[in-house]
Amino acid sequence: MPPLPPASPPPAAGSGKPVDAAKRILPPNPKAAAFVALGFVAVLYLVELLDVILPGKFTDGGILSRDASSLDGILWAPLLHANWSHLFSNTVPVLVFSFLAMAAGIGRFAVVTAIIWLVSGLGVWLVGPSNAYTVGASGLAFGWLAYLLVRGLFHRSLAQIAVAVVLLGIWSGMLWGLLPGNPGISWQGHLFGALAGILAAWLTSRGERVKAPKTEPTTPGNLGM
């Protein structure tokens, strides 16, 4: 009997077109994503509470621009806030944007967040004010928002672009934070956070295109005599 190619498994009952993970608009596991987002915000509140209770000022662990001894502040600055009001203003954007940024999975979210965390912090260290410590999670919030705004363009996803339009309509006021002139607000952190979010969207979409398998033409099996 002539050898034939192995049969492909039949599609599962009720299964439609496979979902492209890169083009999702909501996390595949909403409960886990909500847990991560809420857990991160809980850490921010715990840190602020400890800052109030314990002696000293945690904000001194932030970023003091162009000070070599303050480079480690890049790691700590997003976890620190000047006061409760500062933290309250960041809470809702951090919750919403971080949750939506987990649409491609928590692993991808971790990569995106790491890029935003480091690039925005380094940008502040290079060009931020040298007479004050820069702290706050707003750089992350701007980074996640920028990532959500442009990922649909890189992924060619109309659904993600639609979500971006909605987010831009709701939080368009945040864009003023990218401009200098507001005392006490780190426009450098916001700007470099946004640029880092765009970079993260480009890098991750590029990685997905590289990993995408090429479609091979179907060839008949060996029909030997």
C-alpha positions as CSV (number, residue, x, y, z in Angstrom):
1,M,0.0,0.0,0.0
2,P,1.5,3.4,-0.9
3,P,2.6,5.6,2.0
4,L,0.4,8.5,2.8
5,P,1.0,11.7,4.8
6,P,-0.2,11.7,8.4
7,A,-3.8,12.9,8.7
8,S,-4.3,16.2,10.4
9,P,-6.5,16.1,13.5
10,P,-10.1,17.2,12.9
11,P,-11.0,20.6,14.2
12,A,-12.6,20.7,17.6
13,A,-16.4,20.9,17.6
14,G,-17.6,24.4,17.6
15,S,-14.1,25.8,16.9
16,G,-14.0,28.8,14.6
17,K,-11.1,30.8,13.2
18,P,-8.2,30.6,15.6
19,V,-7.7,33.7,17.7
20,D,-4.5,35.6,17.0
21,A,-3.0,36.4,20.4
22,A,-1.3,39.5,19.2
23,K,-4.6,41.0,18.1
24,R,-6.6,40.4,21.3
25,I,-8.1,43.4,23.0
26,L,-8.8,41.8,26.4
27,P,-6.5,39.5,28.4
28,P,-7.0,35.7,27.7
29,N,-7.3,35.2,31.5
30,P,-9.1,38.3,32.8
31,K,-9.0,37.0,36.5
32,A,-5.3,36.6,36.4
33,A,-4.8,39.9,34.7
34,A,-7.0,41.7,37.3
35,F,-5.1,40.0,40.1
36,V,-1.7,41.2,38.7
37,A,-3.1,44.8,38.1
38,L,-4.6,45.0,41.6
39,G,-1.6,43.4,43.2
40,F,0.7,46.0,41.6
41,V,-1.5,48.8,42.8
42,A,-1.6,47.2,46.3
43,V,2.2,47.3,46.4
44,L,2.2,51.0,45.6
45,Y,-0.2,51.7,48.4
46,L,1.8,49.5,50.8
47,V,5.0,51.4,49.9
48,E,3.3,54.8,50.4
49,L,1.9,53.6,53.8
50,L,5.4,52.5,54.9
51,D,6.8,55.9,53.7
52,V,4.3,57.6,56.0
53,I,4.9,55.4,59.0
54,L,8.7,54.9,58.9
55,P,11.2,57.6,59.5
56,G,13.0,59.1,56.6
57,K,11.7,59.8,53.1
58,F,11.3,57.0,50.5
59,T,11.3,59.6,47.8
60,D,15.0,60.1,48.3
61,G,15.2,56.7,46.5
62,G,13.9,58.2,43.3
63,I,15.8,59.5,40.3
64,L,18.2,62.4,40.8
65,S,19.1,63.2,37.2
66,R,22.8,62.8,36.1
67,D,23.8,61.7,39.5
68,A,25.6,58.4,39.2
69,S,24.7,57.4,42.8
70,S,21.1,57.7,41.8
71,L,21.1,55.3,38.9
72,D,19.4,52.6,41.1
73,G,16.5,55.1,41.4
74,I,15.5,53.9,38.0
75,L,14.4,50.7,39.6
76,W,12.6,52.2,42.6
77,A,11.1,55.5,41.3
78,P,7.8,53.9,39.8
79,L,7.1,52.4,43.2
80,L,7.4,55.7,45.1
81,H,5.0,58.7,45.3
82,A,5.4,62.2,46.7
83,N,2.1,61.9,48.7
84,W,-1.3,60.2,48.8
85,S,-2.8,62.6,46.3
86,H,0.0,61.8,43.8
87,L,-0.8,58.1,44.2
88,F,-4.5,58.5,43.9
89,S,-4.1,60.4,40.6
90,N,-2.2,57.4,39.2
91,T,-4.4,54.6,40.5
92,V,-7.1,54.4,37.9
93,P,-4.8,54.8,34.8
94,V,-2.4,52.2,36.2
95,L,-5.3,49.7,36.9
96,V,-7.0,50.2,33.5
97,F,-3.9,50.4,31.3
98,S,-2.0,47.6,32.9
99,F,-5.1,45.3,32.6
100,L,-5.6,46.0,28.9
101,A,-1.8,45.7,28.3
102,M,-2.1,42.1,29.3
103,A,-4.1,41.2,26.2
104,A,-1.2,39.2,24.7
105,G,-0.6,37.4,28.0
106,I,1.1,38.2,31.3
107,G,4.5,37.2,29.9
108,R,4.3,39.7,27.1
109,F,3.1,42.3,29.6
110,A,6.2,41.7,31.7
111,V,8.4,42.3,28.7
112,V,6.5,45.5,27.7
113,T,6.6,46.8,31.3
114,A,10.3,46.1,31.7
115,I,11.0,48.1,28.5
116,I,8.9,51.0,29.7
117,W,10.3,50.9,33.2
118,L,13.9,51.0,32.2
119,V,13.7,53.3,29.1
120,S,11.5,55.9,30.9
121,G,13.7,55.9,34.0
122,L,16.9,56.2,31.9
123,G,15.4,59.1,30.0
124,V,14.5,60.9,33.2
125,W,18.0,60.3,34.6
126,L,19.5,61.8,31.4
127,V,17.4,64.9,30.9
128,G,15.3,65.4,34.1
129,P,15.8,68.1,36.7
130,S,18.9,67.8,38.8
131,N,17.5,69.6,41.8
132,A,14.7,67.3,42.7
133,Y,14.0,63.5,42.9
134,T,11.6,62.2,40.3
135,V,9.2,59.5,41.5
136,G,5.8,58.0,40.5
137,A,4.1,55.4,38.4
138,S,2.9,57.9,35.8
139,G,5.8,57.1,33.5
140,L,4.5,53.5,33.4
141,A,0.9,54.7,32.9
142,F,2.0,56.8,29.9
143,G,4.0,53.9,28.5
144,W,1.2,51.5,28.7
145,L,-1.2,54.0,27.2
146,A,1.1,54.7,24.3
147,Y,1.6,50.9,23.8
148,L,-2.1,50.4,23.7
149,L,-2.5,53.4,21.3
150,V,0.0,52.1,18.7
151,R,-0.1,48.3,18.9
152,G,-3.1,48.1,16.6
153,L,-1.1,49.9,13.9
154,F,1.8,47.5,14.2
155,H,-0.6,44.5,14.3
156,R,-2.9,45.8,11.7
157,S,-5.9,45.2,14.0
158,L,-9.0,47.3,13.6
159,A,-10.3,46.2,17.0
160,Q,-7.2,47.4,18.8
161,I,-7.3,50.7,16.9
162,A,-10.9,51.1,18.0
163,V,-9.9,50.5,21.6
164,A,-7.1,53.1,21.1
165,V,-9.6,55.7,19.9
166,V,-11.8,55.1,23.0
167,L,-8.8,55.3,25.3
168,L,-7.6,58.5,23.6
169,G,-11.1,60.0,24.0
170,I,-11.3,59.2,27.7
171,W,-7.7,60.1,28.7
172,S,-6.8,62.7,26.1
173,G,-6.2,65.2,28.9
174,M,-3.1,63.1,29.9
175,L,-1.4,64.2,26.7
176,W,-0.8,67.7,28.2
177,G,1.5,65.9,30.7
178,L,3.9,65.4,27.8
179,L,4.6,69.1,27.6
180,P,6.8,71.1,29.8
181,G,5.5,74.0,31.9
182,N,3.5,72.2,34.7
183,P,5.4,72.8,37.9
184,G,5.9,69.6,40.0
185,I,5.1,67.3,37.1
186,S,7.8,65.3,35.4
187,W,7.0,65.8,31.7
188,Q,10.3,64.0,31.0
189,G,9.0,60.9,32.7
190,H,5.7,61.1,30.8
191,L,7.4,61.7,27.5
192,F,10.0,59.0,27.8
193,G,7.4,56.6,29.2
194,A,5.3,57.2,26.1
195,L,8.3,56.8,23.8
196,A,9.2,53.6,25.6
197,G,5.6,52.3,25.1
198,I,5.9,52.9,21.4
199,L,9.2,51.2,21.3
200,A,7.8,48.2,23.2
201,A,4.9,47.9,20.8
202,W,7.3,47.9,17.8
203,L,9.7,45.4,19.4
204,T,7.1,43.0,20.4
205,S,5.2,43.1,17.1
206,R,8.5,42.7,15.3
207,G,9.2,39.6,17.4
208,E,5.8,38.2,16.5
209,R,6.4,38.6,12.8
210,V,9.7,36.8,13.1
211,K,8.2,33.9,15.0
212,A,5.1,33.6,12.7
213,P,5.5,30.3,10.8
214,K,5.5,30.5,7.0
215,T,2.6,28.8,5.3
216,E,3.9,25.9,3.3
217,P,2.0,24.7,0.2
218,T,0.3,21.4,0.7
219,T,1.9,18.6,-1.3
220,P,0.5,15.2,-2.0
221,G,2.1,12.2,-0.3
222,N,4.4,9.7,-2.1
223,L,2.1,7.8,-4.4
224,G,4.8,5.2,-5.3
225,M,3.8,2.4,-7.6
